[in-house]
Amino acid sequence: MKGIVDRIEENVVVIEVGGSTQDVDRSLVSQDVREGSVVQFDGKQWILLEEETHERSKRIQEKMRNLFE
């Protein structure tokens, strides 16, 4: 199961999965995630998908650049 980190609160990470959000205990999420990170549940915890996060960031930056041209 994949998701996108919506926000990080004190002990909760809010992850968007399939159009809805899930509140996940911070201890179940890899420490290197941040808002906007693409994550995947490996059966034990949510781990960062670095390559997908990077590609997602590039797409967003390109859309923003095109929007203001």
N, CA, C and O atoms as a Maestro MAE file, in Angstrom:
{
 s_m_m2io_version
 :::
 2.0.0
}

f_m_ct {
 s_m_title
 :::
 protein
 m_atom[276] {
  # First column is atom index #
  i_m_mmod_type
  r_m_x_coord
  r_m_y_coord
  r_m_z_coord
  i_m_residue_number
  s_m_chain_name
  s_m_pdb_residue_name
  s_m_pdb_atom_name
  i_m_atomic_number
  :::
  1 25 0.845 -1.160 0.000 1 A "MET " " N  " 7
  2 3 0.000 0.000 0.000 1 A "MET " " CA " 6
  3 2 0.900 1.236 0.000 1 A "MET " " C  " 6
  4 15 1.816 1.342 0.816 1 A "MET " " O  " 8
  5 25 0.636 2.169 -0.920 2 A "LYS " " N  " 7
  6 3 1.416 3.401 -1.026 2 A "LYS " " CA " 6
  7 2 0.568 4.590 -0.600 2 A "LYS " " C  " 6
  8 15 -0.661 4.560 -0.677 2 A "LYS " " O  " 8
  9 25 1.248 5.636 -0.150 3 A "GLY " " N  " 7
  10 3 0.567 6.856 0.227 3 A "GLY " " CA " 6
  11 2 1.500 8.042 0.139 3 A "GLY " " C  " 6
  12 15 2.680 7.906 -0.185 3 A "GLY " " O  " 8
  13 25 0.949 9.214 0.433 4 A "ILE " " N  " 7
  14 3 1.713 10.455 0.445 4 A "ILE " " CA " 6
  15 2 1.523 11.107 1.807 4 A "ILE " " C  " 6
  16 15 0.401 11.231 2.298 4 A "ILE " " O  " 8
  17 25 2.627 11.520 2.409 5 A "VAL " " N  " 7
  18 3 2.556 12.165 3.721 5 A "VAL " " CA " 6
  19 2 1.928 13.541 3.548 5 A "VAL " " C  " 6
  20 15 2.470 14.399 2.851 5 A "VAL " " O  " 8
  21 25 0.791 13.741 4.180 6 A "ASP " " N  " 7
  22 3 0.077 15.019 4.126 6 A "ASP " " CA " 6
  23 2 0.670 16.000 5.122 6 A "ASP " " C  " 6
  24 15 0.942 17.156 4.796 6 A "ASP " " O  " 8
  25 25 0.864 15.521 6.336 7 A "ARG " " N  " 7
  26 3 1.448 16.388 7.377 7 A "ARG " " CA " 6
  27 2 1.955 15.524 8.519 7 A "ARG " " C  " 6
  28 15 1.568 14.367 8.682 7 A "ARG " " O  " 8
  29 25 2.837 16.133 9.303 8 A "ILE " " N  " 7
  30 3 3.386 15.459 10.469 8 A "ILE " " CA " 6
  31 2 3.049 16.298 11.684 8 A "ILE " " C  " 6
  32 15 3.413 17.471 11.772 8 A "ILE " " O  " 8
  33 25 2.351 15.679 12.614 9 A "GLU " " N  " 7
  34 3 2.005 16.341 13.859 9 A "GLU " " CA " 6
  35 2 2.881 15.738 14.949 9 A "GLU " " C  " 6
  36 15 3.792 14.974 14.629 9 A "GLU " " O  " 8
  37 25 2.653 16.040 16.193 10 A "GLU " " N  " 7
  38 3 3.539 15.595 17.261 10 A "GLU " " CA " 6
  39 2 3.867 14.111 17.198 10 A "GLU " " C  " 6
  40 15 5.012 13.749 16.931 10 A "GLU " " O  " 8
  41 25 2.909 13.261 17.434 11 A "ASN " " N  " 7
  42 3 3.138 11.817 17.434 11 A "ASN " " CA " 6
  43 2 2.348 11.099 16.354 11 A "ASN " " C  " 6
  44 15 2.191 9.878 16.388 11 A "ASN " " O  " 8
  45 25 1.850 11.878 15.386 12 A "VAL " " N  " 7
  46 3 0.994 11.312 14.343 12 A "VAL " " CA " 6
  47 2 1.470 11.805 12.975 12 A "VAL " " C  " 6
  48 15 1.798 12.979 12.797 12 A "VAL " " O  " 8
  49 25 1.499 10.887 12.028 13 A "VAL " " N  " 7
  50 3 1.766 11.242 10.634 13 A "VAL " " CA " 6
  51 2 0.470 10.999 9.873 13 A "VAL " " C  " 6
  52 15 -0.090 9.904 9.929 13 A "VAL " " O  " 8
  53 25 -0.005 12.008 9.167 14 A "VAL " " N  " 7
  54 3 -1.233 11.875 8.388 14 A "VAL " " CA " 6
  55 2 -0.820 11.501 6.968 14 A "VAL " " C  " 6
  56 15 -0.110 12.250 6.296 14 A "VAL " " O  " 8
  57 25 -1.275 10.335 6.523 15 A "ILE " " N  " 7
  58 3 -0.903 9.801 5.218 15 A "ILE " " CA " 6
  59 2 -2.151 9.679 4.361 15 A "ILE " " C  " 6
  60 15 -3.153 9.102 4.782 15 A "ILE " " O  " 8
  61 25 -2.080 10.234 3.141 16 A "GLU " " N  " 7
  62 3 -3.184 10.110 2.198 16 A "GLU " " CA " 6
  63 2 -3.009 8.823 1.410 16 A "GLU " " C  " 6
  64 15 -1.982 8.605 0.767 16 A "GLU " " O  " 8
  65 25 -4.024 7.978 1.470 17 A "VAL " " N  " 7
  66 3 -4.014 6.701 0.758 17 A "VAL " " CA " 6
  67 2 -5.334 6.575 0.013 17 A "VAL " " C  " 6
  68 15 -6.402 6.544 0.624 17 A "VAL " " O  " 8
  69 25 -5.254 6.503 -1.294 18 A "GLY " " N  " 7
  70 3 -6.464 6.290 -2.088 18 A "GLY " " CA " 6
  71 2 -7.527 7.352 -1.912 18 A "GLY " " C  " 6
  72 15 -8.717 7.041 -1.947 18 A "GLY " " O  " 8
  73 25 -7.130 8.585 -1.726 19 A "GLY " " N  " 7
  74 3 -8.083 9.684 -1.615 19 A "GLY " " CA " 6
  75 2 -8.598 9.967 -0.218 19 A "GLY " " C  " 6
  76 15 -9.324 10.942 -0.020 19 A "GLY " " O  " 8
  77 25 -8.245 9.147 0.748 20 A "SER " " N  " 7
  78 3 -8.630 9.426 2.134 20 A "SER " " CA " 6
  79 2 -7.371 9.448 2.994 20 A "SER " " C  " 6
  80 15 -6.317 8.967 2.577 20 A "SER " " O  " 8
  81 25 -7.487 10.001 4.180 21 A "THR " " N  " 7
  82 3 -6.323 10.122 5.046 21 A "THR " " CA " 6
  83 2 -6.386 9.129 6.199 21 A "THR " " C  " 6
  84 15 -7.458 8.734 6.658 21 A "THR " " O  " 8
  85 25 -5.196 8.741 6.646 22 A "GLN " " N  " 7
  86 3 -5.066 7.845 7.787 22 A "GLN " " CA " 6
  87 2 -4.111 8.478 8.779 22 A "GLN " " C  " 6
  88 15 -3.047 8.962 8.394 22 A "GLN " " O  " 8
  89 25 -4.476 8.478 10.039 23 A "ASP " " N  " 7
  90 3 -3.578 8.925 11.098 23 A "ASP " " CA " 6
  91 2 -2.749 7.728 11.529 23 A "ASP " " C  " 6
  92 15 -3.292 6.711 11.959 23 A "ASP " " O  " 8
  93 25 -1.429 7.852 11.413 24 A "VAL " " N  " 7
  94 3 -0.525 6.752 11.717 24 A "VAL " " CA " 6
  95 2 0.398 7.181 12.853 24 A "VAL " " C  " 6
  96 15 0.944 8.284 12.829 24 A "VAL " " O  " 8
  97 25 0.571 6.324 13.832 25 A "ASP " " N  " 7
  98 3 1.483 6.616 14.934 25 A "ASP " " CA " 6
  99 2 2.888 6.851 14.381 25 A "ASP " " C  " 6
  100 15 3.363 6.100 13.528 25 A "ASP " " O  " 8
  101 25 3.543 7.894 14.871 26 A "ARG " " N  " 7
  102 3 4.872 8.289 14.376 26 A "ARG " " CA " 6
  103 2 5.878 7.143 14.462 26 A "ARG " " C  " 6
  104 15 6.792 7.063 13.641 26 A "ARG " " O  " 8
  105 25 5.722 6.268 15.432 27 A "SER " " N  " 7
  106 3 6.662 5.157 15.595 27 A "SER " " CA " 6
  107 2 6.578 4.136 14.457 27 A "SER " " C  " 6
  108 15 7.473 3.307 14.297 27 A "SER " " O  " 8
  109 25 5.498 4.199 13.667 28 A "LEU " " N  " 7
  110 3 5.317 3.267 12.554 28 A "LEU " " CA " 6
  111 2 5.764 3.848 11.219 28 A "LEU " " C  " 6
  112 15 5.547 3.247 10.167 28 A "LEU " " O  " 8
  113 25 6.394 5.030 11.270 29 A "VAL " " N  " 7
  114 3 6.806 5.719 10.051 29 A "VAL " " CA " 6
  115 2 8.310 5.970 10.111 29 A "VAL " " C  " 6
  116 15 8.840 6.410 11.131 29 A "VAL " " O  " 8
  117 25 8.978 5.686 9.016 30 A "SER " " N  " 7
  118 3 10.416 5.913 8.916 30 A "SER " " CA " 6
  119 2 10.753 7.360 9.302 30 A "SER " " C  " 6
  120 15 10.022 8.287 8.953 30 A "SER " " O  " 8
  121 25 11.841 7.541 10.008 31 A "GLN " " N  " 7
  122 3 12.223 8.862 10.519 31 A "GLN " " CA " 6
  123 2 12.595 9.860 9.421 31 A "GLN " " C  " 6
  124 15 12.587 11.066 9.666 31 A "GLN " " O  " 8
  125 25 12.923 9.380 8.214 32 A "ASP " " N  " 7
  126 3 13.384 10.281 7.161 32 A "ASP " " CA " 6
  127 2 12.278 10.829 6.269 32 A "ASP " " C  " 6
  128 15 12.577 11.467 5.259 32 A "ASP " " O  " 8
  129 25 11.008 10.603 6.606 33 A "VAL " " N  " 7
  130 3 9.919 11.152 5.798 33 A "VAL " " CA " 6
  131 2 9.645 12.596 6.186 33 A "VAL " " C  " 6
  132 15 9.961 13.030 7.294 33 A "VAL " " O  " 8
  133 25 9.055 13.325 5.260 34 A "ARG " " N  " 7
  134 3 8.614 14.694 5.515 34 A "ARG " " CA " 6
  135 2 7.330 14.919 4.725 34 A "ARG " " C  " 6
  136 15 6.901 14.039 3.979 34 A "ARG " " O  " 8
  137 25 6.728 16.064 4.880 35 A "GLU " " N  " 7
  138 3 5.499 16.352 4.152 35 A "GLU " " CA " 6
  139 2 5.754 16.224 2.657 35 A "GLU " " C  " 6
  140 15 6.742 16.744 2.138 35 A "GLU " " O  " 8
  141 25 4.855 15.527 1.973 36 A "GLY " " N  " 7
  142 3 4.985 15.334 0.538 36 A "GLY " " CA " 6
  143 2 5.720 14.065 0.147 36 A "GLY " " C  " 6
  144 15 5.755 13.718 -1.033 36 A "GLY " " O  " 8
  145 25 6.308 13.363 1.110 37 A "SER " " N  " 7
  146 3 7.035 12.127 0.808 37 A "SER " " CA " 6
  147 2 6.083 11.027 0.338 37 A "SER " " C  " 6
  148 15 4.963 10.898 0.833 37 A "SER " " O  " 8
  149 25 6.553 10.242 -0.623 38 A "VAL " " N  " 7
  150 3 5.824 9.048 -1.042 38 A "VAL " " CA " 6
  151 2 6.318 7.916 -0.149 38 A "VAL " " C  " 6
  152 15 7.522 7.701 -0.010 38 A "VAL " " O  " 8
  153 25 5.379 7.199 0.451 39 A "VAL " " N  " 7
  154 3 5.718 6.132 1.387 39 A "VAL " " CA " 6
  155 2 4.979 4.853 1.015 39 A "VAL " " C  " 6
  156 15 3.976 4.874 0.302 39 A "VAL " " O  " 8
  157 25 5.507 3.735 1.520 40 A "GLN " " N  " 7
  158 3 4.863 2.439 1.292 40 A "GLN " " CA " 6
  159 2 4.906 1.650 2.587 40 A "GLN " " C  " 6
  160 15 5.912 1.646 3.296 40 A "GLN " " O  " 8
  161 25 3.790 0.977 2.887 41 A "PHE " " N  " 7
  162 3 3.729 0.142 4.076 41 A "PHE " " CA " 6
  163 2 4.322 -1.219 3.744 41 A "PHE " " C  " 6
  164 15 3.865 -1.894 2.822 41 A "PHE " " O  " 8
  165 25 5.352 -1.626 4.504 42 A "ASP " " N  " 7
  166 3 6.036 -2.895 4.219 42 A "ASP " " CA " 6
  167 2 5.565 -4.039 5.121 42 A "ASP " " C  " 6
  168 15 6.197 -5.094 5.185 42 A "ASP " " O  " 8
  169 25 4.464 -3.818 5.805 43 A "GLY " " N  " 7
  170 3 3.938 -4.825 6.718 43 A "GLY " " CA " 6
  171 2 4.266 -4.538 8.168 43 A "GLY " " C  " 6
  172 15 3.615 -5.058 9.074 43 A "GLY " " O  " 8
  173 25 5.280 -3.705 8.389 44 A "LYS " " N  " 7
  174 3 5.685 -3.329 9.746 44 A "LYS " " CA " 6
  175 2 5.657 -1.819 9.951 44 A "LYS " " C  " 6
  176 15 5.197 -1.325 10.980 44 A "LYS " " O  " 8
  177 25 6.160 -1.096 8.949 45 A "GLN " " N  " 7
  178 3 6.180 0.360 9.060 45 A "GLN " " CA " 6
  179 2 6.076 0.989 7.675 45 A "GLN " " C  " 6
  180 15 6.198 0.318 6.650 45 A "GLN " " O  " 8
  181 25 5.846 2.296 7.681 46 A "TRP " " N  " 7
  182 3 5.790 3.066 6.448 46 A "TRP " " CA " 6
  183 2 7.214 3.514 6.132 46 A "TRP " " C  " 6
  184 15 7.870 4.155 6.954 46 A "TRP " " O  " 8
  185 25 7.688 3.171 4.930 47 A "ILE " " N  " 7
  186 3 9.054 3.522 4.542 47 A "ILE " " CA " 6
  187 2 9.043 4.532 3.398 47 A "ILE " " C  " 6
  188 15 8.120 4.557 2.583 47 A "ILE " " O  " 8
  189 25 10.071 5.352 3.354 48 A "LEU " " N  " 7
  190 3 10.220 6.364 2.313 48 A "LEU " " CA " 6
  191 2 10.589 5.711 0.992 48 A "LEU " " C  " 6
  192 15 11.464 4.847 0.936 48 A "LEU " " O  " 8
  193 25 9.910 6.133 -0.074 49 A "LEU " " N  " 7
  194 3 10.265 5.727 -1.429 49 A "LEU " " CA " 6
  195 2 10.975 6.925 -2.061 49 A "LEU " " C  " 6
  196 15 10.343 7.799 -2.654 49 A "LEU " " O  " 8
  197 25 12.298 6.946 -1.920 50 A "GLU " " N  " 7
  198 3 13.083 8.118 -2.320 50 A "GLU " " CA " 6
  199 2 12.923 8.481 -3.786 50 A "GLU " " C  " 6
  200 15 12.687 9.644 -4.111 50 A "GLU " " O  " 8
  201 25 13.047 7.506 -4.673 51 A "GLU " " N  " 7
  202 3 12.976 7.786 -6.108 51 A "GLU " " CA " 6
  203 2 11.603 8.342 -6.491 51 A "GLU " " C  " 6
  204 15 11.516 9.311 -7.244 51 A "GLU " " O  " 8
  205 25 10.539 7.737 -5.980 52 A "GLU " " N  " 7
  206 3 9.188 8.219 -6.302 52 A "GLU " " CA " 6
  207 2 8.942 9.605 -5.711 52 A "GLU " " C  " 6
  208 15 8.271 10.431 -6.329 52 A "GLU " " O  " 8
  209 25 9.476 9.863 -4.523 53 A "THR " " N  " 7
  210 3 9.344 11.188 -3.915 53 A "THR " " CA " 6
  211 2 10.058 12.227 -4.769 53 A "THR " " C  " 6
  212 15 9.532 13.314 -5.007 53 A "THR " " O  " 8
  213 25 11.261 11.887 -5.228 54 A "HIS " " N  " 7
  214 3 12.027 12.800 -6.072 54 A "HIS " " CA " 6
  215 2 11.291 13.083 -7.381 54 A "HIS " " C  " 6
  216 15 11.187 14.237 -7.799 54 A "HIS " " O  " 8
  217 25 10.783 12.040 -8.025 55 A "GLU " " N  " 7
  218 3 10.049 12.208 -9.285 55 A "GLU " " CA " 6
  219 2 8.780 13.039 -9.078 55 A "GLU " " C  " 6
  220 15 8.440 13.873 -9.918 55 A "GLU " " O  " 8
  221 25 8.096 12.819 -7.984 56 A "ARG " " N  " 7
  222 3 6.878 13.585 -7.686 56 A "ARG " " CA " 6
  223 2 7.219 15.064 -7.504 56 A "ARG " " C  " 6
  224 15 6.508 15.935 -8.006 56 A "ARG " " O  " 8
  225 25 8.293 15.341 -6.794 57 A "SER " " N  " 7
  226 3 8.731 16.732 -6.583 57 A "SER " " CA " 6
  227 2 9.078 17.399 -7.903 57 A "SER " " C  " 6
  228 15 8.729 18.559 -8.122 57 A "SER " " O  " 8
  229 25 9.760 16.679 -8.785 58 A "LYS " " N  " 7
  230 3 10.110 17.236 -10.093 58 A "LYS " " CA " 6
  231 2 8.864 17.569 -10.897 58 A "LYS " " C  " 6
  232 15 8.792 18.629 -11.519 58 A "LYS " " O  " 8
  233 25 7.874 16.667 -10.891 59 A "ARG " " N  " 7
  234 3 6.630 16.922 -11.632 59 A "ARG " " CA " 6
  235 2 5.910 18.145 -11.097 59 A "ARG " " C  " 6
  236 15 5.404 18.957 -11.871 59 A "ARG " " O  " 8
  237 25 5.861 18.282 -9.788 60 A "ILE " " N  " 7
  238 3 5.186 19.431 -9.180 60 A "ILE " " CA " 6
  239 2 5.912 20.724 -9.533 60 A "ILE " " C  " 6
  240 15 5.277 21.721 -9.876 60 A "ILE " " O  " 8
  241 25 7.246 20.710 -9.448 61 A "GLN " " N  " 7
  242 3 8.025 21.906 -9.795 61 A "GLN " " CA " 6
  243 2 7.809 22.300 -11.250 61 A "GLN " " C  " 6
  244 15 7.686 23.484 -11.562 61 A "GLN " " O  " 8
  245 25 7.763 21.312 -12.141 62 A "GLU " " N  " 7
  246 3 7.544 21.589 -13.556 62 A "GLU " " CA " 6
  247 2 6.156 22.191 -13.786 62 A "GLU " " C  " 6
  248 15 6.009 23.135 -14.563 62 A "GLU " " O  " 8
  249 25 5.152 21.652 -13.119 63 A "LYS " " N  " 7
  250 3 3.801 22.209 -13.251 63 A "LYS " " CA " 6
  251 2 3.744 23.637 -12.740 63 A "LYS " " C  " 6
  252 15 3.103 24.492 -13.352 63 A "LYS " " O  " 8
  253 25 4.408 23.901 -11.627 64 A "MET " " N  " 7
  254 3 4.422 25.265 -11.077 64 A "MET " " CA " 6
  255 2 5.140 26.223 -12.032 64 A "MET " " C  " 6
  256 15 4.695 27.353 -12.238 64 A "MET " " O  " 8
  257 25 6.239 25.769 -12.604 65 A "ARG " " N  " 7
  258 3 6.990 26.596 -13.546 65 A "ARG " " CA " 6
  259 2 6.118 26.913 -14.760 65 A "ARG " " C  " 6
  260 15 6.077 28.059 -15.206 65 A "ARG " " O  " 8
  261 25 5.417 25.907 -15.300 66 A "ASN " " N  " 7
  262 3 4.546 26.118 -16.457 66 A "ASN " " CA " 6
  263 2 3.370 27.025 -16.138 66 A "ASN " " C  " 6
  264 15 2.903 27.775 -16.995 66 A "ASN " " O  " 8
  265 25 2.901 26.955 -14.917 67 A "LEU " " N  " 7
  266 3 1.772 27.779 -14.502 67 A "LEU " " CA " 6
  267 2 2.114 29.266 -14.544 67 A "LEU " " C  " 6
  268 15 1.265 30.093 -14.876 67 A "LEU " " O  " 8
  269 25 3.353 29.602 -14.208 68 A "PHE " " N  " 7
  270 3 3.749 31.008 -14.115 68 A "PHE " " CA " 6
  271 2 4.490 31.523 -15.331 68 A "PHE " " C  " 6
  272 15 5.016 32.636 -15.304 68 A "PHE " " O  " 8
  273 25 4.544 30.744 -16.393 69 A "GLU " " N  " 7
  274 3 5.194 31.218 -17.630 69 A "GLU " " CA " 6
  275 2 4.229 31.937 -18.507 69 A "GLU " " C  " 6
  276 15 4.601 32.402 -19.584 69 A "GLU " " O  " 8
  :::
 }
 m_bond[275] {
  # First column is bond index #
  i_m_from
  i_m_to
  i_m_order
  :::
  1 1 2 1
  2 2 3 1
  3 3 4 2
  4 3 5 1
  5 5 6 1
  6 6 7 1
  7 7 8 2
  8 7 9 1
  9 9 10 1
  10 10 11 1
  11 11 12 2
  12 11 13 1
  13 13 14 1
  14 14 15 1
  15 15 16 2
  16 15 17 1
  17 17 18 1
  18 18 19 1
  19 19 20 2
  20 19 21 1
  21 21 22 1
  22 22 23 1
  23 23 24 2
  24 23 25 1
  25 25 26 1
  26 26 27 1
  27 27 28 2
  28 27 29 1
  29 29 30 1
  30 30 31 1
  31 31 32 2
  32 31 33 1
  33 33 34 1
  34 34 35 1
  35 35 36 2
  36 35 37 1
  37 37 38 1
  38 38 39 1
  39 39 40 2
  40 39 41 1
  41 41 42 1
  42 42 43 1
  43 43 44 2
  44 43 45 1
  45 45 46 1
  46 46 47 1
  47 47 48 2
  48 47 49 1
  49 49 50 1
  50 50 51 1
  51 51 52 2
  52 51 53 1
  53 53 54 1
  54 54 55 1
  55 55 56 2
  56 55 57 1
  57 57 58 1
  58 58 59 1
  59 59 60 2
  60 59 61 1
  61 61 62 1
  62 62 63 1
  63 63 64 2
  64 63 65 1
  65 65 66 1
  66 66 67 1
  67 67 68 2
  68 67 69 1
  69 69 70 1
  70 70 71 1
  71 71 72 2
  72 71 73 1
  73 73 74 1
  74 74 75 1
  75 75 76 2
  76 75 77 1
  77 77 78 1
  78 78 79 1
  79 79 80 2
  80 79 81 1
  81 81 82 1
  82 82 83 1
  83 83 84 2
  84 83 85 1
  85 85 86 1
  86 86 87 1
  87 87 88 2
  88 87 89 1
  89 89 90 1
  90 90 91 1
  91 91 92 2
  92 91 93 1
  93 93 94 1
  94 94 95 1
  95 95 96 2
  96 95 97 1
  97 97 98 1
  98 98 99 1
  99 99 100 2
  100 99 101 1
  101 101 102 1
  102 102 103 1
  103 103 104 2
  104 103 105 1
  105 105 106 1
  106 106 107 1
  107 107 108 2
  108 107 109 1
  109 109 110 1
  110 110 111 1
  111 111 112 2
  112 111 113 1
  113 113 114 1
  114 114 115 1
  115 115 116 2
  116 115 117 1
  117 117 118 1
  118 118 119 1
  119 119 120 2
  120 119 121 1
  121 121 122 1
  122 122 123 1
  123 123 124 2
  124 123 125 1
  125 125 126 1
  126 126 127 1
  127 127 128 2
  128 127 129 1
  129 129 130 1
  130 130 131 1
  131 131 132 2
  132 131 133 1
  133 133 134 1
  134 134 135 1
  135 135 136 2
  136 135 137 1
  137 137 138 1
  138 138 139 1
  139 139 140 2
  140 139 141 1
  141 141 142 1
  142 142 143 1
  143 143 144 2
  144 143 145 1
  145 145 146 1
  146 146 147 1
  147 147 148 2
  148 147 149 1
  149 149 150 1
  150 150 151 1
  151 151 152 2
  152 151 153 1
  153 153 154 1
  154 154 155 1
  155 155 156 2
  156 155 157 1
  157 157 158 1
  158 158 159 1
  159 159 160 2
  160 159 161 1
  161 161 162 1
  162 162 163 1
  163 163 164 2
  164 163 165 1
  165 165 166 1
  166 166 167 1
  167 167 168 2
  168 167 169 1
  169 169 170 1
  170 170 171 1
  171 171 172 2
  172 171 173 1
  173 173 174 1
  174 174 175 1
  175 175 176 2
  176 175 177 1
  177 177 178 1
  178 178 179 1
  179 179 180 2
  180 179 181 1
  181 181 182 1
  182 182 183 1
  183 183 184 2
  184 183 185 1
  185 185 186 1
  186 186 187 1
  187 187 188 2
  188 187 189 1
  189 189 190 1
  190 190 191 1
  191 191 192 2
  192 191 193 1
  193 193 194 1
  194 194 195 1
  195 195 196 2
  196 195 197 1
  197 197 198 1
  198 198 199 1
  199 199 200 2
  200 199 201 1
  201 201 202 1
  202 202 203 1
  203 203 204 2
  204 203 205 1
  205 205 206 1
  206 206 207 1
  207 207 208 2
  208 207 209 1
  209 209 210 1
  210 210 211 1
  211 211 212 2
  212 211 213 1
  213 213 214 1
  214 214 215 1
  215 215 216 2
  216 215 217 1
  217 217 218 1
  218 218 219 1
  219 219 220 2
  220 219 221 1
  221 221 222 1
  222 222 223 1
  223 223 224 2
  224 223 225 1
  225 225 226 1
  226 226 227 1
  227 227 228 2
  228 227 229 1
  229 229 230 1
  230 230 231 1
  231 231 232 2
  232 231 233 1
  233 233 234 1
  234 234 235 1
  235 235 236 2
  236 235 237 1
  237 237 238 1
  238 238 239 1
  239 239 240 2
  240 239 241 1
  241 241 242 1
  242 242 243 1
  243 243 244 2
  244 243 245 1
  245 245 246 1
  246 246 247 1
  247 247 248 2
  248 247 249 1
  249 249 250 1
  250 250 251 1
  251 251 252 2
  252 251 253 1
  253 253 254 1
  254 254 255 1
  255 255 256 2
  256 255 257 1
  257 257 258 1
  258 258 259 1
  259 259 260 2
  260 259 261 1
  261 261 262 1
  262 262 263 1
  263 263 264 2
  264 263 265 1
  265 265 266 1
  266 266 267 1
  267 267 268 2
  268 267 269 1
  269 269 270 1
  270 270 271 1
  271 271 272 2
  272 271 273 1
  273 273 274 1
  274 274 275 1
  275 275 276 2
  :::
 }
}
